[in-house]
Amino acid sequence: MSAQEEAKQNTARRDLLLSIQKDVQAKWEAAKAFDADAPTEGRPPKFFGTFPYPYMNGVLHLGHAFSLSKLEFAAAYHRLCGDNVLFPQGFHCTGMPIKACADKLAREIATYGNPPKFPTEEEVAAAAAAAEPAPAQEDGGSVDPTKFVAKKSKAAAKKGVGNTQWDILKMSGIPEEEIAQFADPLHWLRYFPPLAVRDLKAMGCGIDWRRSFITTDVNPFYDSFVRWQFEVLHKQGKIVKDKRYAVYSPLDGQPCADHDRASGEGVGPQEYTLIKMRVLELKGKLAALEGQGPVFLMAATLRPETMYGQTNCWALPDGDYAAFRGLNGEIYVMTERSALNLSYQDRMPVTGKPEKLVDLKGTDLLGLPVKSPHTSHDRIYVLPLLTILTNKGTGIVTSVPSDAPDDYAALMDLVNKPKLREKFGILDEWVLPYKVIPIIDIPGFGTAAAEKVCTDMKIQSQNDTKKLAEAKQLVYLKGFTDGVLIVGEYAGKKVNEVKGQIKNEMIAAGDAMLYSEPEKPVMSRSGDECVVALTDQWYVTYGEQEWREATEACLKRMELYDDNTRHQFEHTLGWLNQWACSRSFGLGTRLPWDPVYLVESLSDSTIYMAYYAVAHILQSGDMYGEGDGPIKPEQMTSEVWDYIYLGADMPANSAIPAELLQKMRREFEYWYPFDLRVSGKDLIQNHLTFCLYNHTAIWAEQQQYWPLSMRCNGHLLLNAEKMSKSTGNFKTLQQAIGEYSSDAMRIALADAGDTMDDANFEHGTANGAILRLTKELAWIEETLAAADGLRDEPPTSFLDRVFDNEMNIAVERTRAAYDRMLFREALKAGWYDLQNARDVYRFACGAEGGNRRLLLRYIELCALLLAPICPHTCEHIWSNLLKKPGMVINAGWPAAEAPDYVLQQAAKYLDDTIAQLRKGIAKAETPAKPKKGEAPQPAKKVTGVAVYVADRFGGWHAKVLACLAGMFDAASSSFPSDAMQQVLATLSTDPELSSMNQKALKQTVMPFAKFRVELAVKGGAAVLQDRLPFDEVALLQENRAFLLRALQIGELEVHAVSYEQQQAAEDSRIAGATPGSPAAVYKQEA
């Protein structure tokens, strides 16, 4: 078959699945299969699961589908088992992302027209050429100011105007004539949520769409709910107004929370101490500052307690610096980036507008004498350091060579390399007189830790960056935890006890100030680099001790499915502190007591799972809350919300009928708490932890409503590479369903992985699932058509019983996997392994054919076990092929007898014996290698095999089994932790093994003992007998026809031999047989 024909056939197979998918979804829709309501009385088993509502600034993609599939599979499993299942889904529109995109589009249209005519590459290059004046002529002549040269590289010029919002929307499939409408942020709210509904329905998700909603004040009901939530928190004192450091977007003019960021999610403020080093002589360009006020070099440090050991300070020779107007007539020298940060922290005269007095290069600073606090020197000098990063700190770096390996190595370079000093114009007197100053005694490192570790690690220069990083790790932590100061007022005190006091005293004396910047670069969705600002706004008091302890108690009792997940939650609870919950503009809900501010996007999404319980009643199935329902938004007062969620008395004057109020409370009390929340692991550090905090606050007195479980997963790779629109390695959910069908895509999602590590969606898996599903459908149709001709009897033969048992095992293992949310394991046990058992059974039965009852059971089991993952195909099998009543999605978990692992062991014995005999036959039929000069002998075909079966274990094997049997606990199917040691102690006195040393004894006994322990844990005490728990001879005799066919021989003899006969046997092959491993003698043609 040609590749083209194969592709065409695969398309036809895919189209068959899409056709089945369409018909099945229409059936579910007509039956309202996923609508779920609280019963009017009683409390039947329920399952309520939620997935974080996706942000509506685009269509859903495979990454969304992967995380959501964990909930979809779990919900479908519980529905199949008979639980009343609620899986609702809302859509998030709060915050800056949508507004930032809309504003960007509006700017593009205003600048380039509608439709926009963006500049070509040539026009961009021409514009870049006008960026800078031409350099001086080589002969030193004057510069012609009318001539310009391009400063951008050719590669930079080719980038053009960048990734435009217009093009992004166009690539998303939006018609060009409609794009301009997206300049209005509210248009996004109307456009993308319906597309998300379309795609999730096509995926086959069992969602109750009556309860869907969007966020923001566009939806008046949800807006009222969020205002109520914040009123409750505010009354509890958990929301306060204060000045705090926050990552901040200068362009947006407000804090930039995680979901407002294009990059840098999870990054927070990093606090430094700025050491003020007063310049003693204003030379060169700095002479222009004479008389304008004291000039300070501002050095950012995390270790203010080490300033006693300063010998110099550092600047980057080719770094860009400037002098800026500070407070109280002072002048600060630092990088422009750090000055911008400082200006947002009430440390400069004008917020956000640092006043630049003079531009400087690092070379302008070299050799400047400065007076620095706490050092014993009256003056130290600015020296060159080539490893300074100007995107971190201020670009000015303190130098403490006694305790900082980088400083020691760089100072030694200048001391030992005259040419290096000459290169940068550094005079000897600026360097050579300054020796290492011991300031801290560190156990194991002495009083000059940096010098010791550099010597020990043979660090040659400041260029040994890898070694220096290791040295820094060694010294810094030890210095903080165990170091003792030996100088200054706090001599004799441990560093970690006085670090804060020293810092505070320096600040109080005017020798230092606090400074913060983002730990790593953060870009807002509006496109600017964020700073850290001291903002006066509303904060949620996460981290408050009593509240944190309650949240830790909630976490402790939750099911998290993975220890790594628990550790990440515990880590987040350890550092999470006050969170800025308000914004000046964007989309969202306004704070009820201070409506100037909006609630930010991570703060209005912490308890909305409770809103799902009543959304369908309030919104009458309209996601925007605009339906003509029986309840009006203004009727949802705080008293009404308190009645629904907090168990308060029914409001006396509410216009809402009492029966509706009671129904809403009943819905909440039945469905809550949520049983499961699934999410990507990246949300642990914010949204998921916020969720726990808010639940323990809102329902502090009703702990029965605290979350029960959360299940986190890694990110999704596509064909082992990161998904990226720019590289083309990207699939929307709609594209994936169209390419593979929903069921084949879902199989690939289940197979992608279940751990916290990144998972991998493979094209080959999804494509292979198309073939496997359609071939299975064809086999089922053929089997059902021929069913009347199959033998119809109870499964009494060995092959029948083995296949029946394998189905029982599949039922048990698949259920265990679903219970632990291990969907790859469920797919393996309930589909791959089960199909393999069916294929082995079909081959073993041969021309006689299989048992009708078993094959029908197999088809039914396939439909049931795979239904949570592959619901459309399974619904088709259930209703259209098996003609079963009702729907497979709620047909009930299949009944099965307890697995018989001894029978499985017997089946494995048969398989292993066949494999062993095949190898023996192949070896027997291979002629011996001829001697030199002799003709090769012809191969002699094996015509028969005589099999010799040992009836029991004897000797030391029997003693191992007896020892293990005495230790086995049948109730728990377990052994003592020292079982192997007890076996070895018993066998060390056995005469048969007494000549062996301990190592040889272990090598002989342990493999057998461990194997028997594993069998006993699965199969019980029967496997610890000196005989196998099944009759080998009878098993081989019963399956004689199968063995003859599998081995392609004409004769098979089976002989039983006793342990005594083996001891007397002259044939070593017969003497070597053991229970489970028979000996074979091969008969060959003459």
N, C-alpha and C positions, 0 to 999 in steps of 0.2 A: 504494500500500500504506500503510495506516495505521501510526502509530507502534507501536500495540499489536500489530498483525500482524507488523511487522518485528521487534519484541522477541521475539515468540513464535518466529519463524523462527530468530532468532539463538540462542535457547535450545535449539532443536532441533539446530542445528549444533553448539553446545557439547556437548550431550548425546551426539552422535555421537562426538565426540573423546574424551569421558569413557569411553564404551563401548569404544572402541578401546584406550584407555589401560588399562582394567581387564583386557582380554583379553591384551594384550601383557605386562603385568606378571606375570600368572599364568604365561605361557609362560616368561619369564625365571626366575621363582621355581622352576618345575619343573626347568628345565635347570641351576639353580645357576650362572647365566650370569656372575655377578660374583665367585664364589669364585676366589681366586688363590693358588697355592702355588709355592714354590721347586721347581725341577726337582731330581731326585735326582742328576743329573750335568749338566755343561755349564753355560753361562751365556747362554741365549737373551736377546734384547733385552727389557728390562723398563722399566716406568715406575711409580714409586712417588710418589704425591702425597698431601699432607695439608692439612687445613683445621683451624684452631684449634677445639678442642672447645668448643661453645657452653655457656654457663652455664645450669644447670637450675633457674632460679627462675621459669620461665614457658614458654609454648609458643614455637616458632620463628615468626619473622615474615619479611616480604619482605626486610628488611635482611640477615638471615642468608642467605636464599636467594640474594641478589645476589652476595655475596662467595663463597659456596660454589659458585655456578654457574660461576665462573671455573675452579675445579678440576674440576668435573663435565664441562664442555665439553672441557677439555684431556685428561682421563683417557679420555673417550669417543673423542676423536680418535686417541689413541695405541692404544687397543684396536682401533679400526677399521683402523689401519695394521698390525696384527699383533703389537704388543708385548704382553708379559705384564704386565697392568696390576693394580696394587694400589691401591685407594682405600678405606681403612678410616675409621671414624668413632667417636670416643669422646665422652664427655659429662662436663663439669666440674662438680663439686659442692663443691670446696674453698673454705674461707674464710668470710667474714662475711655475704655477701648473703643466703644461705638462712637462716642463724641469725637475722639481724636481722629478716627478714620473719616468721619463726616467732615470735620473741619479741614483735614488735609485735602479732601476732594474739593471742597469749596474753594480753597486757595488755588488749587490747580486750575479750576474752571475760571476763576477770576484772573489768573495770570496768563493762561494759555488759550482761553476760549472754550466754547461748547459746540461740537466736540473739541477737546484741546489739541492744539498743534504744538507738540513738544519739540524742542530744538533738536536738530540732527547732531550726530557725532561731530561733524565738521564745525557746526555752529558753536557747540560746547567747547571744542578745542580753540576756536577763534576767541571766544569769550575768556578762556583761561589764559590766552596769550596776553590779554590786557590786564592781568592781575598784578604784575610787578614791573617797576622800571628796569631798564637795561643796566647791566653792571658797568663799572668803570672800564675804560679802554685799557688795553694791555700796556700802552705807553704811558699810562698814568694821566691821560688827558681827562678833561671834564666830561661828565655824563650828559648826553643829550636827553633832556626830560621828555622829548616827544617820542622817544623810542621805548618800546616795551618788549619784554620777553616773557614767555610762559614759564610759570613756576611749577605747574602740574606736569607730571610725567605723561608720556603717551598712553600708558595703561590707565592712568587716572582719568584722562580726558575721555577715554572710550566708555567710561561708566555712564556718561551722559547725565541725565537728571535723576538717575537712580530708579528704584522700583516704585513707579507711580501708583497711587491709589486707584486711578482710572484703569490702569492695566491689570491690577490685582482683581478688580471686580469683573473686568472683561474676561480674564482667565477663569473666573468662577462660573462662567456660562451665562452671565447677565447680558441681555441684548444691549447694544451700545446706545440705542435711543432711550433706554431706561436708566442709564447710569447716573445721569445728573440728579435724579430724584434722591440719590443716596447722600447728597449734601445735607439733607435734613435727617438728623439722628433718628427721629421717630419713624422714618421710612424703614430703617433696618428692623425695627421691632415688628413691623407688619410683613416684611418680606421673608426673613429667614426662619422664624419659628414654624410656619406652615410647611416649609421644606424639610425641616427636621422631623416633623410628624410624618410626612410622606416617607422619608427614608427609614424611620424606625418601624413603621407599619410594614414596609417592604422587607425588612429584616425578619419579620415575624415575631417581634417582641410582644409579649403578653401584657400590654400596658392598658390600664383603665384610663382612657383618654378623656373621660368626663371630668377628671380631676386635674387636668393640665392647666398651667397658668404661666404668665410672664411676670417678671418683677417690675419694679419702678412704680411711680405714681400714675402711670398710664393705666394700671390695673388698680382701681380704687379699693378693692377688697384686700388685696395683698398689701397695699400701702397702709391700710388701717391695721392690719395684723402686725407689720413691722413697727409701726408707731406704738402699738400696745406693748410689744416686747421691750422696746427701749424705755418706755415709761416704767415698766416693772423693774428693769435693771437700775434705772435712775433713782427710783424710790428706795431701792436696796443699798444705794450708795456705791454701786459698782461702775458708775459712769461719772467721771469728774472732769472739771475743766482745769487745765494746768499748762505750764510751759514745759515742753519736753523736746528732746532731740528726735527728729524724724527724717527719713529719706524724703526728699522734696524735689518737685519738678519746678524749676524757675519759670519755664514756659507756661505751665498750667497754673502756677501760682498757688499750689497746694501740695500736701503730702502725697507721695506716690507709693501706694500699697502694692503688694505682690501682683495683683491682677491688673494693675494699671501700668505694668512694666513690659517693655518689649524684650528686655534681657535683665538679668540680675535678680530673679525671683529668690526670695529667702535671704537676701543681703540686708543687713541692718547697719546702724551707725557704729563706727569704731572710734572710741574716745582716746585722744592723745593729750599729753601735757606739752604745751608750747613753752620752751625755754627761751627767755628773752636775753639775747646776748648783745650788749650795748657796744656799738662800733666806737672805738676810741679815736680814730683818725679818719676823716672823710676824704678819701683820695679818688682821683680819676673822675668818673661820672658821678660818684657820690658827693663830690665837692659842691655840686649844684644844690644839695640839700642843706648846706651850711646855714644855720640860723633858723631853720624851719621846725626844729624840735629834735629831741633825741632819736637816734636811728638804731633800730634793733634788728639783728638777724633772728628770725623766728624758727627755732628748730623743734620739730615734732618728735617726741619720744614716748615710749611705753614704759620707760624705766627711770623716772625722775629721781629715785633713790640713789642712782649711780653717778649723779652729777659731781660728786666729790672727786671722781677720778678723771675728769676731763683734762686732756693734754692739748687739744686743738678742736676745731670743728671742720666739717667737710662741705664742699660744694662741687657740683658737676661742672667741669670746665666749659663744655659747650651747651650747658643748660640755659633755658630762658627764665630769667627772674625779673622782678620789678620792685620798686619801692612804692608803698601804698600808705595813704593817710590812715592812721589809726585813731584810737581814742585818746583824749587828754593831751592832744598836741604831739603824740608819739608817731613815729614812722616805722612801718614794718617792711622788712625785705623778705620776700617769699615768692613762690610761683603764682602765676595768675589764677590757676585752678584752685589752689588752696586759699587764696585771698577771697575768691568768690564764695567758697564754703564759709570762711570766717565772717564774711559780711552778713550772712544769714543767721549768725549766732549772737547778734547784739554786741559784736566786737569791733565794729567799724561805724563811722558816723552815719552812713546811709545803707539801709538794708538792701542787699542784692546789687549794689552799685559801688564796688570798691574804687576809690579815687586813685588812679595811677599817677605818680609824680615823675618817675623816670624809668625807662626800660634798661635792663641790665643783662649782661651775659655772666656765666659763671666765672669767666676769666677776670671780670671787673671786681670780683669779690676776693680772689686769691691774694693772700698776703695781708688782708685787713686784720688789724689787731682788735680783739674784742674782749670785753670783760663779761665773764659768764658766772652765774651764781653757783656758790658752793665749792668751786675749784680753788685749790690753794694758790694758783698762779694769779698774779695781778693782771696779766694779759695772756691770751692765747691767740693763735693765728688761724686764718682760714686756709685750708690745704685742699689739694685736688683729690677727689675720689671718683673713679670711673664707673663704678657699679651703681650709682644712685639712680633710682627711678623717679622721674618727676611727676608720674601719675599717682604717686603715693606719698603722703606726708607733704612737707612744704618744700622739699628740694634742699633744705639745709639740714645737716645731720650732725648730732653731737658725736664726740669721739671719746670713748672710755676704753683704752686698750688693755686695761687690767682685766676686764670682764666681758668684752665683746670681741670674739675672734676676728670678725671682719675688720674692726678698727685696728687691732694689733697687727694683722697681716699687712694692711695698707700703710700703716705708720712705718713698719719695718722695711717696706719697699722704698719709701722715701729716705729712710735713714741709710739703707745699704746701697742705694742706687743713685749716685751723684748725677748721672745723665738724666734720670727721671726728674730730679729737682730742677736741673737746667732746662729741660723741655718746657716746664710750666713756669719758669722764672721764680722758683722758690729758693729763698736765701737759707743758708745753713742755720742761721740763728733762729729761724722760725720753726726748725725741726729738731736739730741735734741736742739742744739742751733739755728737751722734754722727755723725761723717762716715765716708765709705767708707774702709776701711783696705786699701791695696794689699798683697797677700800673694803673688801668683803672676804671673809674667811669661809671657804666652802669645803666641807669634808671631802677628802679624796682629791681635791684640786688646789688646796692651799689658798694663798692671798693674791695670787696672780693667775686666775683660772684660765684666762684666754692664752696667756703665754705658755702655760703648761700643756693645754690641749693642742695648741698649734705645733709645739715641739713634738709631743707624743705622736701626732698624726702626720708628722713630716709635711706640714703645709708650707709650701715654698713662697707663695705670693697671693695677692688678692684675686688672682685669676683662678685659683683652685676652688672654684665656686661650689662644687659638689661636696668636697671635704669640709669647706667652711660651713655649709648648711648643716652637716652632721655635727660639727663641733658646736655650733650655736645651740642645737637641740640638747646636747649633752650638758652645756654650761648653764643655759638660761633657767631651765626648770629646776635643776639642783640648786642654783643660786637663790631662786625665789623660795623654795620649800625649806631648804636647810642652811642657807647662807646666813652669816652673822656679821653685822657691820662692825668695823674696827676703827672707824673715824667718825668725827662729828658728834653732835649732841646725843645721838642714839647709839653710840658705840656700845657693843655688848648685847644689842637687841637683834632678834631675828628679823630678816628682811620682810617676811610676810606679815609681821606684826606692826611694822612702822612705815611701810611703803606709803599708805594713805595719809598718815600724819605729815610725812615729809612733803608730799605733794601739796597738801592743803596749806602748809606753812609757807611754801614758796609762792603760792597764789596769793595768800593774804599779804605777803610782803611786796607784791607787785613784780616779783621776779619770774612769774610764769602765769599762764592762763590755760583754761580748758579749750580744747578744739576737737571737733568731730568731723568725720567724712565717711562716706560709704565704705564698708569693708572691701568691696570690689566694685568695679564700674557698674552703674545702673543706668539704663536708657529707658526713658518713659515712652509710652506709645505715641506721644506727641512728637517724639524725635529728638528731645534734648537730653543731655547728660545730667543726671540728678546730683544734687548736693545734699548735705545734712543741714537742716534748718532748725532753729529753736522756735517752735510754733506754739502759739497760744490757742489751744483747741480742746475738743472733748476726747477723753481717753477711757477705754474700758480697762479696769484695774486687774487684768490678768496677772497672775503671779502673787497676788495677796495671799498670805499664808493660809488662812482658814479656808478660803475658796480653793486654793490649789490642793489642799489636803483632801477636800471633798471630791475633787476631780480625780485625784490619784486613787481614792477609794473606788470611784466608779470604774476607772480603768482596770483596777485589780480584779474586779469580778467579771470583766468582759471577756468574750471569746475573740481572739485576734488571729487565730489560725497559724501564726508564724512568730517565733521568738524575736526575729529581727524587727518585726512591726512593733512589738511591745517595747523593745529597747529604744526605738526611734521616738515613740510616744513619751517614754520616760525621760529621754534626753530633752525633748521639746518642753515638757513641763518643768524641767530644771532651769531652762534659760528664759522662757517666755515671760515678758514683763508687760507693762502698760502698752496698750495698742491704740493708735490714733484711729478713731472710728468715724470721724466727720470729715467732710470735704466741702469746698466752697462752691464747686460747680461740677457738672456731669449729669448723669441720669440716676434717679433713685428716689428715696423717701426722705422727707425733711424731718429733722429732729423736732418732736412735738413741742418742747419747751424752748427751743432756740432755732426757729425755722430758717434762719440765715444759712444754716449748715444742712448738708445732705449726709445721710448714712452711707458710708463707703461700701464697696462691693463685697468684701469679705465679712462684713459685720451684719449685713441683712440676710445672710444665708447660713445661719447657725442652727435655727430650730424650725425651719420651714417644713421639715418632715411632718410636723404636727399640723401644718396648714393643709396638707393633702387630705387629712381626715375629713375636712369640711368643705374643701374647695368646690366639689360638685354640687353641693347644696347652695352655696353662696353664688357661684358663677353660672350655674345651670348649663355647664358644658362649654361655655365660651371662654377661651383662654385669656381674653383681654378683660374679662369681668364686665362686659357690655351687654350681656343677655338680659332679657326681660324676665327676671326671676322674682320669686316672692319676697326676697330680702333686698333692701337698698343699702348701699355702702354706708350712708350716714347713720343707719340704725345699728351699725356694729360699734357700739360704745365700749369703753374699757370694762364696764360692768358686764357686758355680754361676753367679751373675751374671757374675763375672770370666771364667769359661770361655766363656759365650755371647757377651759383648760385647767383651772385651778380649783374647781369644786366649790366655788363660792355660791351663795344663795342666788336663786333666779331673780333677775332684775325686775323690780316691781312695776316700772313704767315703760317697759320695752314695747315697741310697736311690733316686734316679731312675735308671731303666735307661739304659745308655750310648747306646742307639739314639735315645732321646728327647732326651738332651743333644745328640747330634750333629745331630739334626733341627732343634733350636732354633738351634744355631749356624749351620747351613746356611741357615735362613730369614733370619737377620740378615745374614749375609755376602752373600747373594744380593740382598736388597732394598735394603740400605744402600749408599751414602747415599740419603736421599730426593732425588728428582729435582726436586720442586717443592713449595713451600709457598705457599699463597695466604692473604691476610689483608687486612683494612681497614688503611688507612695509619696509623690512630691507635695501632696496636700496635708500630710501629717504635720508639717511644721507650721501650718496656719489653719486652714479651714476645718480639718478634722478635730484638732485640739480645741479650736474655738467652739466647735459643736459640743464637745464634752463639757467645757466650762459653762456654756450657756444653759445646758440641760441641768447641771447641778445647781445653778442659780435659780432658774425659773421654777424648777420643781424640787427645791431644797427640802421641802417637807413631804414630798411624794416620790420617794426614791424608786417606786415601782415603775416610774416612767423614764428612768435613766436608760440610755442605750444598752443593748444586749451584746451586739457584736459588730465588728468592722473587719473588712477583708481588703487588704491593699495589694496592689500588683506593681510590677515594673513597667517601664515604657515599652512600646511596640516598635520593633525594627521591621522593615519590609525587605525581605530577601537578604537578611543579615546586614543591612545598612540602615542608617538613620533616615527616617522619612523627611523629605525636604522638597518643597515646591520648586526651589531654584534648580535642583539637580534633576528633577523629573521623577525621582523615586518617591512617589506619592500617589495615594488613591483615596478619593472620596468614598463614602459609604455607598452612594448611588452607583459609582463606577464599579466597585467591587461586586455588588449584587448583580449588576448587569453582565459582568464578565464571567462570574462563576455560578451564579444562583445563590440565593440566601443560604440554603442548606450546605452547599459545598464550602461557602465562605465561613459559615459557623463551625464546620468541622475543622477548618484550618485555624480558626480562632481558638478553639478548644485545644488543638494540638500545639499551639504556639508556646504555651508554658503557664505554670501556675505559681511560680515563686516570686520573690521580690526582685529578682534579677530581670533584666530586660528580656522580653520575649521576642520571638521571631515568627512573623507571618510569612509562609513560604508559598510562592506561586505554584510550585510543584505539588505541594500538599493539597491546595485547593483544586488544582486541575485534576490531580489523581482522584480526589473525592468525587468529582463528576463521573469519571469512568467507573469507580467502585460502586457508587449508588445506582447508576443505571444498569450495570451488569447484575447487581443484586436484584433489582426490580424484575429484570428479564428472567432470572433463575426462579424467583418466587412465582411468577406467572406460569412458567413451565411446570414447576412442581405442583402447583395447585391444579393445573389442567390434567396432570397425570396422577393425581392423588388417589383416585379410585382404584388404580392398578397396583398400588403399593400394598405391602403386607400390613395388615391392621391387627395388632396384637399388643398385649402389655410388654414393656421393655424388659424381657427376662434374659436375653443373651448377654454375654459379656460386652460386646461392642455397643449394644443398645444401652446397657446400664452405664457404661463409661460416658457415652454422649449425654445421656440424661443427667449424669453427675456433673459433667462439665457445664451444663446449663445451670445447674444449681449453684455451682461455684461462681459463674458469671453474675448471677443475681446477687449473691452475697457480696462479692468484691466490688461490683458496680455501685451498690448501695453505700458501701463503706466509703468509696471515693466521692460520691455525691455529698455524703454527710460532711466530709472534710473539705469540700469545695476543691477537690483535685480533679479537674475536668479532663485533663489529659489522661489520667489514670482511669477515669470512668469511660472514656472513649476506647482505651486499650482493652479494658476488661469486658465492656459491654458490646464492643463491635469487633475490633481486630482479633482478640483472643477467641471470641465466640464464633466468628466466621472461620477461623483456623480450625477450631474443634469440629465444625460442620464439614469442612473440606476433608479432614482426616477420617471422619466417620464415613463419608461418601466413598472414599477410596477403599477403606477397609471392608465395606459391605460388598463392593464389586458389583457383578452382574445381578446379584440377588436384589439389590436395591435397599433403600433404607426403610425404616419403620414409619408408617404414615403418621401415627400419633406424635412421634418425636419430631418429625419434620414440621408438622403443623405447630407444635409447641415452639420450635425454634423460630419460626416466622413471627409468631405472636410476641415472643420474647424480644426479638430484634426491634419490633415496632415500639415496645414499651421501654426497653432499656435505653434506646437511642432517642426517644421522643424529646427529652429536654434539650438536646443538642441539635437534633435534626427533625424538627416537628412537622414540616410539610410532607416530606417523604413518608414519615411514619404515619401521619394522618391518612395519607393515600393508601398505604398498605392496610391500615386498620379498617377503614371504611369501604374502600373500593375493591380491594383484593380479598381481604378476609371477610368482608361483609358484616363486620361487627357493629352493634348498635352504639349510639352515642359518639363520643370523640375520644381519641387516644390521649389527648392532653390531660384528661381527668379520669382515665379508666381505672386507676388504682395500681399500686405497685404489685408486680406479679408474685404470686405465691410460689414457694419453692421449699423443698425439703432441705434439711441441713446437709451441707456437703459431706461426702464420704471421702476423706483424704487417703484412707487406705486403698479404696478403689482407684483413686487417682494415682496412688503409688504403684498399683498393679498395672495400670495403663502405661505409666512411664516405664515400668520394668519391661513391658512388651516392646515399646518403642526402642528402648536402649538395647534390648536383646537383638532386635532386628538389625540395628545399626552395628552392633558388635559382630554379628554373624556375617553381615555384608562385607565388613572389613576382612574377616577371616577367610571368606570365600575368595575375595579379590587377591589376597596374599597367597592362598593355596593355588590359584590358577596362574600365578606369575611364575614362569619357569626360572630355575636357578641360572645364575650367570655362568655361561660356559667357560671352561678353562681355555687357555690360549691354544689355538689350533683346532679346537673342537667346534663342531657345528652347534648352533643353539637348539635346545630341546623345544619341541612343540608344546604349547599350552595345553594342559589337561583340564577339561571342564569339570567342575564340581557337580555331581548329580544328586548327592544326598548329604545330610548332616545328622550326626548322632549327638544329641545334647545330653549332658550329664548334670543333674541338679542336686546340689548338696541339701540334705534335709534339715540341717541345723548348724548353728555356729558352735565351735568347740574351742578348747584351749583358751588363750588370753582374750579372744573376742567375746567368748561367753562370760568371762569374768568382768569385762568392761560393761556389758549389758546388765549383768546382775547388780553391779555397783550403781549404775545410773538408775535402774529401776527402784532401788532402795531410796534414792534421793528425790525422785520425781513427785511433785505435788499435783495430783490429778485435778484438784479443785481450781487451781489457777493456771494449770498447764505450764508449770515453770520449774526451774531447778535452782538450788542455792547459788549464790554468786561465786562460790569457790568450788563448784562441781568438778571442774577440770583438775584442780589441785588434789581433790579427794581421789579421783580416778588414778592419777599418777602415783599417789601414796600407796594405794591398794596394789597396783600392778608392779610396783618396784620390788615387792617381795615374791612375785610369781617366779617359780623355778624356770619357766620357759623364757623369761626375759631378764633374769637376774644378772646375766653376764653383760647387759647393756649399761652404758653410762647414761646419765640423766638426759643428755642431748639426744642420743639415739633412741632412748625410751620415748621421749616426746615426739620425735619424728615418726615413730612406728604407731603409737597409740592415739595421738591427738586427732589426726584426720578422721579416723573411724569414730572416735568418741564425739567429736563436734558434729559430724554428719547425723549421728543417731539423736543427738540433742535437738537439732533442727527438725528432724522428722517427728520427734515426740511432742514438741511444742505445737506442731500443726495437727498431728494425727493421734495423739494420746499415748497412753502407756503400752498399747498393743505393739508398738514398733520397738519396744525394749525387750521383747521376748527373744529367746535364742533361735526362734524360727520366725520366718516372715509372717506377717499377719494374713497372708493369702497363700493358697496352694499353688506353688510354681508349676508343678507337673500338670495339675488339672488345667491351669490357665493356658499352658502351651498346647496341651491336647485339644482344648476347646477351640483354640484359634489356629488349629493346624492348617486349615484351608487358606486362611489369611497369610500365614507364614510362608506356605509354599508359593503363593502368588507373589508376595513381596520379595522373597529371596530368589524366585525363578529357578526352583529346584523341583525334583520329582519325588524326593523321599525325605522324610523327617522322622527320626526316632527320638523318643524322650525317655531317659532313664533316671530313676531316683537312686542316689547313693547316700549311705549313712556316713556319719563322721568317722566311724570305725573302719568302714570300707575305704574311705579316702586315705586313712593313715596307712593301710596295707597296699594301696594301689601302686602298681609299678609305673603306670603312665602318669608323668608329672602334671599333665594337663588336667586329668581327673582329680588328682590330689589337690590341685590349686583352686578348685571350684569353691565358692562360698555362696550362701543364700543371697540371691539377688544378682549374682554374677556366675552363671553356669559355664561349664567347660564345653568345648565343641571338638568333635573329631570329624574330619571332612572325607567323604567318599568321592573318588574321582574316576572318570571313565578310564578304561584300560588303554 
